[in-house]
Structure formats: C-alpha cells, structure tokens
Amino acid sequence: MKKLLRYFLNGFLIVAPISLTVYIIVAIINWLDELFWLKYPGLGLLLIIALVTLVGFIGSSFFVKPFLVLTERILSRLPLVNMIYSSLRDLFDAFVGENQKFNQPVLVKMTQYNDTYKLGFVTQLTMESVHLPDKVAVYFPHSYNFSGELFLVARENVTYLEIPSSEVMKFVVSGGVSKL
C-alpha cells in the first residue's frame, strides 16, 4: 500500500505542474479570444501580440513622443490615477524597461554575529537622498508571492553576485527549490 501511495505522489508531482501550466495558458488564450469575440482559438493572442508591437512601433516614432509625454503629464496630475499609473510604470520599468532595477543580484549578510544571508537585488546604489550615503537599497522578493521587502543595507554587508538575475529571482521565488 505504501508503494502505491508513493507512486501516486510521484505521478502527482509530475502531472500537476504540467497540467496547471497547460490549463493557465489555455485559460489566457480563451480569455483573449472571448475579449475580442473571436471564433478561432489562439487568434486573440496573435491579435494582442500584433497590437502591442504596432503600438511599440508607433510609440517609437518621433512624431508620437510629444503626445506620449503630454498623456503622461495629464496622468501624473490626476490624484488617484497618478498613484496607480506611476506605480505600474515603475514596476514594468524595473523588470523590462531601459532602467531595469532587478539586474544586480546580491548576497546580503543580515546579522553581524551569525552567518545569516539573504538573496536580493540592488535597486539604488546610494541613499544620499535620505542622508545615508553608506547604505544601498536592496529589494528582497518573497517566496511564492508577488511581494517583497526593501532594506537599506550597509555597503560592506553586500556581496555582488556574478549570476544571471533571472536565475536568482527564480531561486528566491521558488523558496530555494529550483537550482541556482
């Protein structure tokens, strides 16, 4: 009986991640198809990719940039809209923009008397703006969550890592289960 249970659990560990991944992808594709009232599966995804690419092409045009700047100014002056828009823009810029913030993984010694370390990402190299020039801002993402904490850390406690930031992020978010 124990062997059967072990086989079942082993099969579950193989089937569950694959099934959930396929389910999520199919659900997103179906949602996009329903969003545009399309009859053919996957056409919504292709339409979104084409539209985003077209917007990127048009947005990089010299003539459109003044309109984007004007739109951004208007959005920044609306009280609630400003908070939402600027937060989302900064979040997207941190991951995929020209000013990526999670591109420098570090190992931070958390206490002086004990060998406790955390993996994180430097987001600001200096904290002179808050009169702490000897500190750096390090973001520590939480495992299995889309949240994290920001610490101001003494520069001497920070060790820069020569590992791709995507690998470090995957390691941290997985709770240390994935290989680094």
Helices and strands as residue ranges (DSSP letters): H 2-35, H 43-59, H 65-77, H 79-96, E 105-109, E 117-124, G 128-130, E 135-141, E 148-154, G 155-157, E 158-160, H 165-173
